[in-house]
Amino acid sequence: MKKSEIKNGVSACMIVRDEQENLGRCLESIKNFVDEIIIVDTGSVDRTVEIAEGYGARIYHHPWEDNFSLHRNQSLSYATYSWVFVIDADEEFFHDSKLKAWLLNRPAEDVSVALALHDIREGVKVMDYNTARFFRHGAVSYQSMVHNEPVFEGKRAAFCPGMYIKHYGYDLSPEKKQAKFERTVGLLNKRLEKQPDDYLALFYLNQMYAGAGRYEEAVGFGEDYFSHRDILGESRFNRAIYFTMIRSYTYLKNLEKAGEWLDIALKELPDDLDIALALTEFGLNTRNPELLTMGARNYLRLYAKFQTDPSAGDNRFIHSNNPETHAFCAFQLTTYQLTDGFATLQVLSKSLANCNEEYSKGLLEMLQKSLGPYGINVRQAVSKSPVKNNIVPMPMKGKQIKNKRVKKKRRK
């Protein structure tokens, strides 16, 4: 299409197949934002096409060729507006109505715009990351047959904090979840067969197997991916691998390997929300209060930062940016500090017994003023038997973790 024929506005570009359960929700969320809806249907046999027609979508039929990028690029080729918006049927768009004008008036150097994506499962956000979804017409193409990636001009996308996407693609029944796992893993293995040096496929295989609770396979693919880090280069290496590997080795009850990955992560990502959580959990499972408090404090600090700056996570997967994890870290820190504080009160009590009576009375009065607002009677507290300092263990799969080596499985 000639540049002179491109109109100022937004084209939503989608690929679908048998999405009658999701499509209406998605189209309803974008209908007042976009100027046209383009859908490439790859063989639907349900009511998908009928639903799309009800929203005035332009529909193009292409047979499925086991290649998401191929069909994604087909949808982009039909766009007639100055910006394209890439969204899937299992997603829902949330936005401020004023942001369309913001988008259409971006400076020329902004060829792409990113927004936050929240992965929703059973009504709860389990992961989020920033994803480029708006592109100037003709500035982007997709590559890779599965987990397709946009290739566009410019070093990075501008970020818009006023809009986000909810993704429901993994909020499925066990049967549908297993079917999606098998389809995705099959396509990833096909990627590797066609291109053995497609190391990013190893990363996604690690994520898929970890998500399915198959941690032996997950760490095998993760170790393989990490071994090619130098070939990938810093710009292409995805550091989200660290949290998945720490968690996987932890679930395999191999704290030695989990600790090795944690050491690397802490050096490279000292201000990462997931790694702060990993340090908290590692402190719990090794019964190390110093690591617990260090991780929990850092997590609470970073969580507050994420609430005011959604772009803080860059484009990595973030698993722990949610109220439940925030409460978990606050609970662990509170539990440790309170038990530690009461234990210290007993030390103070013994020390005061050897001090001048007037001096002891003065300290206790000052302490009461500090702790009284919290309902603590200092004299009663110091007279009780010593409190044993406990660490509340994190919820884990299986029994309490013990050190155990896990042999690395080679990818066939």
N, C-alpha and C positions, 0 to 999 in steps of 0.2 A: 504494500500500500504506500502511495506517495505521501510525503510529509504534509503536503497541502490538503490532503483528504482526511487527515487525522483531526478529530474534534476535541475540544478541551473538555475533559471529563474523565470518568473512571469506568473501565470495563472489568467486570468480575469474570474470571476465567476458571472453569472447573472441569474435572473429569469425574465421571460417575459410572456406577454399575450396580443395579439392584439396591438403591438407597432410599426406598420409600419410607423407611422408619425415621430417617434423619433429614432428608432433603428439605422438607417443609420448614423445619426449625431454622435451618441455615439460610434459606432464601428469604424467610420473613425477617431475619436479622440484618440482611444487606439491602433489601429492596429500596429503602429510602436514602441509601448512601450512594449507590452506583447508578450509572446511566444506561448500562446494558448488562445482561447476564448471558454469558456464552457457556454452553455445556457441550462437552464431547462425551457422548454416551458410548460405552464400549460393549454393549450387548445386554442391556437390562431386559428382564422378562417379567418384572413386577410393574408397579404403578409409577416408577421413577419418571418416565417421560411425560406422563399425564400431569404429574405434580409440577414438573418444570414448565410445561406449557401454560399452566395456570398462573405462573408468575411472569409470563411473557418472555421466557428465555429463548434465545436462538440456539437450536439444537442441531448438532452434527453427529452423524453416526460413523464410528470407526471400529472395526473388529479388534478385540483385545489381542495384543502382541507381546504379553509378558514384559512390558517395558513402560514404567510409569512416566519416565522423562519424555519418551516419544509422544505419548498422548498429551502430556502437559504442554509440550511445545506446539502440538497441533491446536490446542485451545488458545494459546497465545497468538497464533497466526491469524485468528479470526477477529481479533480485537480491532476496534475502530476509534478508540479514545486515547487521549494523551497519557493516561496512567492505566496500568493493568493491576488488578488485585487478585492474587492467587489464594483461593480458599477451598477447603474440601467439604463434602456433604456432612461429615460427622463433626463439623465445627460450628460455632456460633459466634457472631461478631458483636462486640459491645463498643459503642463509640459516643462521642459528643457530636451533635449535629454541626457544630462550628468547625470541626476538624477537616471537613471536605475542602473548605476555602483555604485552610492552612496547607493542605496537601497540594492543591492546584497552584499555589503561589510559592512553592519551594524554589530556592535559587537554582540556577542551571546546573551547578556542580552536584546537587543532590539527585542522583539517578535512582536511588532506592530508599525506602523507609521501612524500618522495623517496628514491631510492636511486641508486647508480651503475650506469650501463649501459656495457658494454664491447663495442665493435663488433669482431667476430672475422672475419678473412679468412685463409684458408690456415693456420689454427691460431694466428695471431698477432693480438694486439690492435692495431688500427690507429687507433682513435679511442675516446674515452670522453666521457661527459657525465653530468650528474645529471638525472634525470627523475622527475616526480611520477607515481606509479603506484597509491598507496593513497589512497582518499577515503572520507569518511563517506557513508553511504547518503543519496542525494538531494542531495549537495553539489556534484556536478560534472555538466557536460554537455560534449559535444565539438562543435567547429565546424571547417569546411573539409573539402572532399570528399577531399583527399589531404594527407598530412602533417598529419593532424587534431590539433588542439590542445585540451587540457582548459581549461575555464573553470570556476573554482571560487572559493568565498569565501575571504577572507584574502589577505594580501599575498604570502606565499610558503609553500612546503611545509617542514615540519620534515624534517631529514635524518637517515637511519639509516645509520651506517657499517658495520653488521654484516651487511648483505645487499646483493646486487648481481645484475644480469642480464647474461648473455652473449647477444648478438644475432648470429645467423648469416645474416641476411637478404640480405647481399651476398656471402656465401661461396658463389658459384655458378659453374657452367660458363659459358664465354663466351657460349653461346647463350642461356642463362637470364638472364644478366646483361643482355644486349642487350634481351631481351623485357621485363625489369623496367624498364629505362631508358625504353624506348618507352612503356610503360604509364604510368609515373609522369610523364614529361614531357607526355604527352597530357593527363592529368588536370590538371596544373598550368596548361597553356595553356587548358584548359576553365575553370578557376577564373578566369583573367584575362579571358576572354571574357565570363563572367557578371558579373564585378565588376572592372572595370579598375583600381580603386584598391586592390586586394588586393596591396599591395606586398610582403608577406611571400612571396608566390608567386615574386617575382623573386629573393629570397634563395635559395629552394630550387632554382630553375632554375640559379642560379649554382653551387650545390653539386653538382647532378646533372651538369652539363656539365663541371665541373672534374674530378669523379670519373671521368668517361668519357674524360678526356684531350683534350677539345675546348675548348681554352683561349680561342680567339678568341670563341666564343659565351659562355663563362663570364665573361670580363671585361666583355662588353657588358651582360649581365644584372646583373653586380655594380655597374658604374658607374650603371646605371639605378636599382638599389635604393638606392645611397648618395645619389643626387640627391633622394630623397624622405625623407631622414633627419628633417628638421624636421617633416614631416607625421606620420611614425611616432611621434615623441617618444622620449625617452631610454629609457623603460621598455620599449618595443616594438622598438627598434632592436637587432639582433643583431650584436654586435661580432665574432662568429666570421667575419664577412665579410672582416676584415682579413687573416688568415692565408691564406685561399683566394686573395685578390686578389694578395698579395705573391708567393705561389707561382706563380700563373697567369702573371703578367707576367714572372716569372723564367724559366719554361719557354718563354715567347714571346721570350726573349732581349731583353727591354726592361727593362734595369736602372734606367733613369731613372724609369719609372712604378713599378716595384717599390719604389724608394727613397722615392718620394712617399707611397705607402701605408704604408711602414714608419715614416716620420716621424710620421704621424698616429697609428699604432698605439702607438708608443713613448710618446707624450704621454698617451694615454688609458688604456693598459694596461701600465704599467711593470713590473708583476709578473705577467705572463701567460706561461705556459710556452711556448705556441706562438710568441709574438712573440720570446721569448728565442732560440728555435731559428731563427726567421726572421732575426734579427740576426746569429747565428753564420753562417748560410748566405750572407747578404749580404756579410759580411766575407770569406768564402772566395772569392766570385765577383768581388769588386772588389779582391781582393788587399790588403785593409786589415786588418793584424793587430790594430789597436786595437779595431775593431768585432768582430772574431772573438773576442778574449779577453773583451771586455765581454759579448757574447752568451752565450758558453759558460759563463763564471762565473755569470752570472745564471740560466742554465738549470739548472746543477747545484744551485744554492741552492734554486730553486723546486721542482725534482724531489724533493729531500729533504723539502720542506714537503708536497708532494702525498702522499707515502707515509704521513705521519702525520695529514693532514687531507684526506680525499677530497672534501670539500665546497669546497675552495679554488677550483675552476674554475667555481663557481656552476652555471648551466645552459647554458653555452656548449659547443660542440663542442671537444674537446681532442684534437688529432691526435698529440701527441708524448709522451704520458705512458706510455712503454714502455721496457723495458730496452735495446732496440736503439738508440733515439735517445739515451738516456742515455750509452751506450757511444760513440756517434758523437761527441757533444760532448766527452766526456772525452778521446777519442782526439785530436781536433783541438786541444784545449787543451794536452794533453801534448806533441804533436808540435811545436807552435809554441814552447812554453816551453823544451823541451829544446834545440831548434836555436838559439833565441835565447840560452839559457844558455851553450851551447858557443861561440857567436860572441862572447859577452861575455868568456869565458875568454881568447880571443885578445887582446882589448883589454887585459885584466888582464896578460897575459904581456908585452906591449909596454911597459906602464906600469911593471911591476916591473923591467924591464931598466934603467930610469933611476933606480931607488931604491937606498937603502942595502942592502947585501947581507944584513945581519942582519934588517932590517925586512922585506925580501922573503921571507926564509926563514920568518919568523914568520907572515906572512900565508898562505903556502902550506901550512904545517902546520895552521893553523886551518881552512883550506878543505878539506884532506884529511880532517880529523875530521868535517866536515859532510857531505862527499860520499862518503867511504870506505864507509859502510854500504850505499851503492847500487852498489858495485862499480866506482866511478870512480877511476882513478889520475890525480890532478891533474897531476903532472909530465908524464905522457905526453900528457894532454889539451891542456895549454897549449903543448906543443911541436909539435902537429900543425898542418897548414895551416888557415887560416881556414875556418870552416864557413859556407856560404851559408844564409841564413835562408829556409826554404821554407814555404809553406802548402799543405797537401794539399787539392786541390779536392774539393768534394762530388760524389757521383754525380749526374749530370744526364742528362736526355733530350736527346740531340743533342750538338753540339760545344760548346766553351767559349763562354760567354756574351759577347756584345758589345752595346754600347748600340745600341738600335734602337727607333724609335718605332713603335707599333702604332695604327693608326687605330681609333677606337671605332666598333663596329657598332651601329646603332640597332635596338632591338627593334621588329619589325613589329607 
